[in-house]
């Protein structure tokens, strides 16, 4: 097995991983629709959707584990005799089994999209049926029943309307995903910490692990697109679903995932 073949496989896995993330976002959207329209009347459906999220999180975790193992093993065999390449498959399998078995249920439950799913569904249920929210696994957070007019959709980094708003769990401020991830990466390369860009915020260390996609705000932004008159202000390159225009492959996969989801729930 050549290293080029290994790198090609890893690249395909990362594409698959992106599709898993898209699927988890779609499942979350469906769950929020269910929570908004039916509350606890469709509690069984919400539980089924949560199981789907758990399975996706598990698959995402396994891919991360596999990629990490492959990178580690290939780095080791590069410094060994050429014959070591023939043992690459068995070495990866052995290391993956060992590493994967050490993963805990707690790590799975802390998957950022699973945490976001539970929090967003709980917050929607809180506005529809407070008792339903109290029955969720975690304790409810501070009141999130705010009107759209009270919410600021502008990213403090770009000063334009957000597309994928990420909520900071430490300070509760929001930033657009691409902007904040780019800033975090830039600061990491400089070996510096990133201060929250919101004026007056005392959070001096914004980390990727503290950020979750705020699906409720994202839906509010998407609804605001639809409510705007023709010729109104829109985010360049973004359609009414918050998907970048021109990314036909991504959009097509999103529809495929949606159809599979509807078939599963049916």
N, C-alpha and C positions, 0 to 999 in steps of 0.2 A: 504493500500500500504506500503510495507516494504522499508527501505532505501537501502537495497541491490538491489532491483528491480530498484530503482531510479538510483543508481550508474551504473548499467548495461545499462540502457537506455542512460545515458550520455556518456558512453564509446562507444556505437554504433554511437551516434551523432558525436563524435570526429573522428571516422573512416570515416563517411560520409563527414565530413568537409575536411579531407585530400583528399578525392576523388574530392571534389569540387575544391580544390586548383590545383589538377592535371588537371582537366578539363579546368580551366582558363589558365593554362600554354599551353595546347594544342590549345585552341582558339587563344592565342597570337601567337603561332608558325604559325598557318594557316594564320592569319592576316599579319604576316611578309612576308610569301610566296606570298600572294596576292599583297602586296605593292611592293615587289621586282620585280615581273613579269609583273604586269599590271599598277601599279601606280594608277592614278585617273580613269582609264578606268573601274575599279571595285569598284568605290567609294560606290555604293549601298551595295556591299558585305561587305566592311569594316564597314559601318554603322550597318549592321545586326549583324556582329560579336561584335561590341561594345555594342549593346543591349543585346547580350548573356552574355557578361562580366558583364554588369550592373545587370542582373538577378541573376547571380552567386554571385556577391558581396552582393546583397540584401539577398540571402539565407544564405550566410556565416555570415552576420551581425545578422540575426534573430537567428541563432544557437548560436552565441556568447551571445546574449541577453538572450536567454532561459537558457543556461547553468549558466550564472551569476545569474539569478533569482532563479533557482532551488537550487543552492548552498546557496544563501542568505536565502531562505525560510526554507530549511532543517536545517540550522544552528539555526534558530529561534525556530523551533518546537522541537528540541532536548532538549531545556531547559524548555519546557512546559509539561503539562499533556499528558499522552499517547493518550488520545482522540483526541489530536490535529493532530495526524497522519491521522485521517479519513478526515480531512479538507485540507490535503496537496494539493490535485489536484485542488480544488477551489482556494486555496491561491496562487498557482503557476499561474493559469490562470489569476486571477485578477492582480497580480503583473506584469506578462508578458505584459498584455494589456496596463497597465499604463506605463511601461518602454519603450515598443516598440513604443508607440505613441509619445514619447518625442524625438525619434531619428530623426535627421534632414537629409535633402537631401545632405547637405554639408558633413556630416560624411560619407554618402554612396559614394559620389564622391571622397573622400579621401582614399578609400580602397586601400591598398598598391598595389594589383595586377591590379586594374583598372588604377591607376596612372601609373604604369609600362607599361601597355598595350598602353595607349595613348602616353607616351613618346617614347617608342620603335617604334611604328608605325610612329610617326611624324619624328623620326630620319631617318628611312628607306626612307620615302617619300622625305625627304630633299635631300638625295643622288640621288634619281631617278628623282624627280620633285620638285624643290624648291617651286614652286607656290602652289603645293598641301599641303606642310607642313605649309605654311602660312595660309591656310584655316582651319587648325585644331583649336580647341578651345583655346589652350594656345599658347603663344609666343614661337618661337623656341629657343632652348638653343644654347650654343656655338657649333661651327662646330664639328661634330662627324665623318666626312668622313675621317677616318684614315685607312690605310692599315693594314692587319693582321700582317705584319712584324713589325709594329710599336707598336702593342699591347702586353703588358706583361700579360701572362696568369698565372703567378705564384702567389700563395697566399702569402702575406707577413707574415702570421702567420704560415703556415705549410711548406712553401718553396717547395710545389709541385703544379702541375697544377690544377687549379680550375675545379670543376664540375658544380657547381651552383654559378656563380659569382654575388655577391651582391654589388651594387654601393651605395656608401655613398653620399647622395644628398648635404651634407654640404661641403665635401672636394673633391668629385669626385674620391676617391680611391676605389679599389675593394678588396673584400675578399671572400673566399669560404664560402658558407652559414653555413655549419655545424661548421666550425672553429669559425667564428665570433659570431654565436649565443651561442656557448658554452662558449666563453670568456665573452660575455655580461652577461650571467647567473651567471658565476663564480664571476664576479665583483659585481653583484647585491647582491649575497649571502654575500659578504665581505663588502657590503655597500660602495663600491668604484666606481669611474668613470673609464671608459675604454678609454685610449688614443689611437688614431689611430696608428696602428703598423707601418705605413709607415714612414721611417726615414725622419725627418725634417718637418713632418706635424704638424701644430699648432692646430689641432682638438683634444681637450682634453676630449671630452665627446661623445663617439660613442653610439648612442641609436638605438634600434631596429626600431623605427619609422622613422629614417633617411635612412633606407636601403631599396632598391628595387632591385628585380631580374633584371639583365641586360640581357634581352633575346637576344639582338644582339651579345653580347660577347659570350653568351652560344652557339649560333649557330656557331660562328666562331670556338669555341673550338671543337664542334662536327664535323664540316667540317674538322678540322685539323686531327681528328682521321681517317677519311676516306681517307685523302690524304697521310697518312704515309705509307711507305712500310711495307711489312710483316716483323715482327720481330722488328719493330720500337717501340719507347717508347710510352706506353699507361698508362692510369691511372688504377691501379689494381682494379679489381672488377667492372669496368664500361664498358658498351657496347657502340656501336657507337652512340646511342641516348642519352648518358649521364645518363642512368638508371642503377642502381646497379644490377649486375648479382645476381641471386638467389632470388630476390624479385619478384617472379613469379606472386603473387597476385596483386601487384602494377602494373606490366607491363601488365597483362591481363586486369585490369580495364582501363588502359590507352588506349588500343586498342578498348575496348568497347566504351569509350567516343569518340574516333576518329570516329568510325563507326556511332554513333549517330549524331555527328557533320556533317559528310558528308551527311547523310540523310536529316538533317535539311536544309543545304545549297542547296541541290539538289531540 
